[in-house]
């Protein structure tokens, strides 16, 4: 069941209507086998393709599996290490959630796994006089060194390695026992040539050292060279949209936003596949986990956390330090730790270069709105509830109604949102026009020549509404905002759009604490 499990699971993926070739991952893994980098841990959110990658590696390395026909049609065939490693290793594949479901006491999980594997190895190599022990490390060493062992060595693939930390959140003893079990097998065991683990969380830290600090980690905050191999890249999604005649701009609006190094954009495979097969764009995360999981974390009473959530709902990016996070779901010392957990869970995207977090796309934004509503953040809900009327007033050029609506949103959020510059004004405006996203794709700081337009609403493909360009001023004049739109030619920011454009100039007067709005129409 666990030793050399075969290629049936990977074959199912290949047989599926939608399959994206990620076999390039094997090229990197081949390079690190039997080296100082042979311990690999890849952490990504749920439904990001972690298990598919694990199944692929199991199918490729498992001894006696005969997977050549499967991999000959994939990219890895062109790699110079392809033939020498194909089905040459005794591969042990562990799906940790399945073990958790079978064990009676989670504190004994490691002992249970070790016992089961020891029994299977003894049965597989039953013609040899294997010592009477359940110590897995001893058995593997004996097989490798005391019998006529012809294979290239042992490989471990562990899917959802961190399940213990999610299932037994408060059980510190179970967590430590499990980590000690992993360390006892892998540390200083030269008969194991590779360990590849997947999970949602990076490896847990205890005190001044990690319990299994031998692993190279590739996480949501630092995916490094493995960024493109878990999840769908932007080019892969564009090609799928062409193949299945799907609107790529809608796909981007709903599911894009996870930004990795070198401007690699990653999409959740679960969401993309469902959108293509069902021919419908919607929030597919609710099928795998409810918004209540998010609610628990955004309700934590850390100074500034609520303020940051509101800013991100308004389209802002927030500076964050990810270094203090303890890689579990209970140890939080600051709002930065909570925000970092939300990165690993997939609720927030992270820009490694700028050290900023943000809500990645419309699908996740809907999760946040549901969580905020259930948490009774009345000031935010009130602001969003008036956004329909505000958009209608803008389209009708009712500038006085627009100014009153923005004043109301400002008053709703002033208790939690620091309101002292154009950035906070931009956040308020974004919340005020929240419902406009049904008909528009909203951009903040959209390039327009050498300048940036503050907020631009570009009609979505099916919408017949005009484009809207909003320029914001802080304690200046709304007239100056309109003038800047024209002089800087911000209409160039909607170069793919032809038709009516509404120009909106908004100024906030610090003395009167009121907004003034001017609206003009042009044709492009």
N, C-alpha and C positions, 0 to 999 in steps of 0.2 A: 504493500500500500504506500510506503514512504520511500523505499529504495528503488531508484530508477523507475519512476511512475509512468513513463511512456509519454506519448505525444497527443493523446486524444483530446485534451483540453485545448491545446494550441491548434489542433486540426479543426476544431469547431470554430475558432476565431477566423481561420483562413477560409472556411466555408461560408462565412457570414456575408450578407449582402454588402455590408460596409466594412472594409478592412484597410487599415493604413499600415504600411510596412515600417516597422520600428526595429528591424534586424540590425541596423547600424549599431545598436547598443552592444551587440555581441562582439563587435570589433574592439571596443574599449575593454570589455570584460576579458577577452582573450589576452590582451596586453598585460593585465594585472595578475593573472593566474600565477600562483607560486612566486609572488614578489612581496615587497613590503606593503603594497597597496591592495592586497588580495581580499581585504575586508571592506565591503561596500554596503552602505546603508542609504537607500533612497526613500525620502519621506515626501509624500504629496497628499492633498486632500482626498476624500472619498470620491470614487467614480472618476479618477484621473488616469486609469489604465495601468495601475500598479500590478494588479494580479495578472493581467494579460502579458505584461513583460516578464513576470516570474514564470508563467506557464511556458512562454517562448524559450527562456533559458533552460528550463527543465527538459523540454523537448529536444533542444540542441545538444545538451551535454550528457543526458542519460545514457549509460552504457547499454549496448545491445538494442537500442530503440529503433534504429534504422530510419532516421528522419531525413535522409538525403533528398528524397523526392519532394518533401515539403520546403526545404530551405534552398534548393537549387533554383527556385523561381523568385527568390528574394535578393535584396541588395547585398546581403552578407556573402553571397557566393563569390563576389569579386574581391573579397578580402584575402590576403595571402595566408592568413592563419585559419581559413575556413575549414579545409579538409583535415588538418592535423588535430583539431579539437572536437570535431563532430562525433558525438556519441562515444567518447573515449573515457568518460569519468563516471565512477559510481556516484550518483547524485541522490542526495537525501532531500526530499521536498516536504516542508512542514507548513501546514495552514493552521496557525495558532488558534483562531476562533473555534475550529472543529475540536481541538483538544480541550479547550475550556468547556465546551458543551458536554464533554464526556467525563471530565474529572469531578469527583465528589467534593473535593476541598481545593480551592484555587491556590491555597498556600503550598499544596503538594504538586503543583502543575509541572515543575521541572522534573521532579522524581518520576512522575507518571510518564512524561514524554521519554525520559531516559530508559525507563523499563520497557516501554513498547518498542523503541528502536533497538534496544539490546536484543530483545526476542526475535525481531525480524532479521537482524544481521546474523544471528546465530543460526536461524533457519536457512537463510540464503547460503551461508558458508558452512553448512552442517557437516560436510565431509572433513572439516578441519577441527582440531581439538582446541576450540576457543575457551579461554579461562572462564570459570564460573564467577561471573561478576555482572553487575548492571552498570558499571562505570563505562560510559560511552567512549570517553577518550582512550581508556585502556584497550577496549575492544578494537577500535579503529587502528590504533598503533599496532596491535598484535596482527590484525589482518594485513596491514601494509608491510610488516617487517618479518613475519614468521611463517608465512605461507607462500605458495607459488602465485604471487599476485601480479598479474600482467597489465592491469589497467593503469591509467595515468595518475590516479589518486582519487580522493574524495572531495566532493563539492556539496555544500549546504545551501539550499535556497529556502528562505523563511519568509512567508507571506503574512503581512499584518503582525509583525513581531511585537508591536506596542499595544496589542489588544488588551493585555493585562492592565495597563495604565488607564485604559478607557472603561473597562468593565469593573475593575476593583479600584476606583478612584481614591478611596480613603484607606485602603488596605496596604500600608507601607511594608509590612512584613512579606506579604505575597509578592510585591514588586521587587523587594531586595532579594528574596529567594530565587525569583525568576532570573534576575540579572546575574546572580551568582552561578546559576545553572548554565547560562550562556557562556559566562567567562570561563567556567571550569572545562567546557568542551573546547573552546576556540583558542584561548590564550596559550601561546608557546607550543601549540600542536602543529608540528611541521608536516604531519600526514594529511592535513586538510589543506587543499590547494586554493580554495576560494570559499568565501561566505558572502552571499548576496541577500540582503534583508530589505523588505519594504515595510512602510508604516505611514501613519499620519504624523506622528510626533518624531522629532529628532531624539537621539539617545539620551536617556535620563541622566541628570547630574546629581551626585550626592556629595555634599561638602566640597572639598578642594579637588576632587578627582571624579572622573566619570567611571561608572562601574565597569564599562567595557569600552575603554578609550582607544582601542586598537582600530576602530572603524573610521574610514573616510566617509564623511557625510555629505549628501547632496540633497539639500532641503529647499523649501520655498523661499528662504531668505538667501540661500547661496547654492543654486543648482549647478554652477560651474559648467563643465563640458557635457554633462548629462541632461541639460535643460530640455533639449528637443525630443528626448526619448520617452518621456512620460507625459501624456496629453497630446493633443493635436496642435501642430504649428499653424500659423496663419496661412502659409502657402498650401498646406495640406487641406485646410478647410476650404480655401478658395477653389482648389481642384475638385473637391467633393461637391461644392455648390454648382460648379459647371457640369459635372457628370450627372447630377440628379436634378438639374434645372431649379435650383433654390436661390433665393435672393441673398447674395453674399453680404449686402449692406445691412439687412435685417439680422443675419447671422452674427455679424460683427457687433451690432447694437445690443443684442441679447446676451452674447456669450464671450466676447473678447474682453481683454483687459488685464490678464495676468502677464506682466512684463518681466522678462528675464534678461540676462546679460546679452549684449550685442543686439538689443532691440528684438529679441525673440518673443513673439506673442504666442501664448499658449491658451488653448480652449479646453474646456472639460469635454472629453469624448462622450460621456453619458448624455449631455445636453445636445451636442451636435447630432449624434446618431438618432436620438428621439425626434429632434426637429425635422430631420430628413425623412425618417420612416413614417412619421405621423403627418408630415406636411403642415406642421403647425408650430409657431413659435410661442413658447410659454415657459413658465418656471417649472422645470423638471426636478429641481432640488427637493421640492416638497414631497416627492415620491420616495425619497430615500432618508430624509430626516426633517423633522418639523422645525419651524422657526423658533420654537420654545428653547431649543439648544442654544441658539444665538441670544435669546432674551436673557438667559441666566448670566451671560458675561457682560452684556451692555448695561445691565442693572447694577453691576458692582459699583460701590460708592467710592471710587477713586477720584481724587480732585482733578477736574478737567476732562474726565472721560466722556461725560455726557456732552459737554461743549464740543469735543472733537467729533463725536458721532454726528451731531447736527451739522457741523461744518462739512463733513464728508457727504452727508445726504444732499448738501447744497453744491457738491462738486469739488470741494477743496481737497488738497493733499496735506497730510499731517506728518510732521517730523516725528520719528520714533527711534528709540534705541532698542535693538533686539538682543543685546549682549547679556542682559541679566536674567532672561527667561530660563527657568529651570527645567523646561521640557516635560512638564506634566500639566494636569488640568486642575490643580488645586493650589499650587504655590505661587501666589501673586504678591509682589511687594509694591507695585506701582501700576499706573494705567498703561505704561509701556509693555509690561508683562501681559496684560490682557490683550492689547492690540497685537502683540506678537503671536499669541495663541490663535487669534482670529486669522492671522496670515496663514498659519499652518493648517487651520481647518478649512481654508479656502474662502472665508467670508471677506477678507481684505486682500488686495494685491500690494506688492512691495517693490519699490524701485531701489535696487541695490546701490546705484550710483548716488542718488539724491537722499537716500535713507528716509523715504517718505512712504506712507501707506495711503490707500484710497479704496473706495468701493469700485470694483472692476467693471461691472456691467449692469444692464437692466435686470437680469435675472436675480442677481444678488441684492440689488437695490430693493426689489420687491420683498426679499426676505427681511431686510432691515425695516421696511415700512410695517410689515406684519408684526415684527417684534416690538417696534415702537408703539404701535396701536395697542398691543396686549399689555404693554408696560404703562399705559395711560400717560404718555408724554403729551399732555393736552396742548401745550404751546405749539408743538410741531404739527399735531393733527389739525388744529385750527388753521394753521398757516397753509397746509396742503389743501384743506377743504375749500378755501376761497380761491384757489388757483384757477378753477374753471371760469369763474366770473372775471378774473383778472385778464385771462387770455382773450375773452370775448370783448372786454373793454379796450384792449390793445388793438384788436382787429377792427374795432369800430372807431378808433382814434379818440376815444373818450379819455383824454389825458388826466382829467381831474379824478375820474374813478380809478385810474391806474395808480395815481399818487396816493389816494386814500387807501387802496388795497395794500400797497407796499408799506404805508404807515402802520397798518394793522398787523402785518406780518412782523414788522420790526418790533412792535409792542409785545407781540406774542413770544418772541424769542429773546427779548432784551434781558430777561432774568437769568438766562443761561449762556448767552452768546455775547462775548465782548465785542462792542460795536465801535470801533475806533479807526477804521481805515477802509480803503476801497475793497480790500479782500473780504472783510466781513460784510460790507455792503453787497458784494457780489454773491456771497453765500445767501443772504436774505433774498435777493432777487431770484436766485436759482430755486429756492424753496417756494417763493411766491408764484413762480411759473411751473411748479412741479408737474401738474397734470398736462401741460403742453407736450410732454414727452410721448403722449399717445399719438400725436400727429407730427412731432418734430424730433430730430436728433439735435440735442443741445451740446454746444461746444463752448468751453471757457478758454479764453486766451487763444483764439484761433488765429494762426498766421494770416496776415493780409499785407503782402509786400514786405516792407522792412519793419512793420509794426504788428501789433496783435489787437484784434477786436476783442473787447471784454467778454461779451456773450453773443453767440450767434445761434439762431434756431433755423435749421435747414429742414424744409418739409420732407417727410418720409415719402417713399416712392408712391404710395397709394393716396397721399394727401393732396387736396386741391388748395390748401391754404398758402398764403404768401410767406416768403422768407422774412425773418426779423433779425435786425442787428441792434444790439443794445450797448450803448456806451455809458459808463458810470463816472461820475465826478463826486469828489468828497470836499464839501464846503467851497464849491466854485459855482458854476452855473449849468443848467440844463442846455441852454443855448450853446454854450461852449462845447458840450458833448456832441450835439448835432453837427456843429461846425467841424469838429475833429473827424467825425465819420466821413464827411464829404472831402475834407482836405487830404486826409490820409488814404482816401479811396478804399474804405473798408469793404465796399461791395465786392472787391476782388476776392474776398474770403469765401464767396459763394459762386466761384467762377463756373461751376458745373450747373448752376441754376439760372434759368431764364424766366423772367416774369416780374411780378410786383414785389418790391422789397419795402418793408416797414422799418423806418429808422426811429429808434427810441432813445432819447437822451434823458438820463435821470441824475439828479443831483441831491445830495443830502446836506441840509443846512444845520450845522452844529448848534447854532444859537436857538433857532426855532424848533429844532429836533423834528423837522418835517422834510418830506421828499417833494421835489418838484419834477414834473414830467413834461416833455415836449415830444410830439409824434409827427413825423412827416412820411410821405409815401413817394417812392420813385419807381421807375420801371427800368429793367435791365434786359 
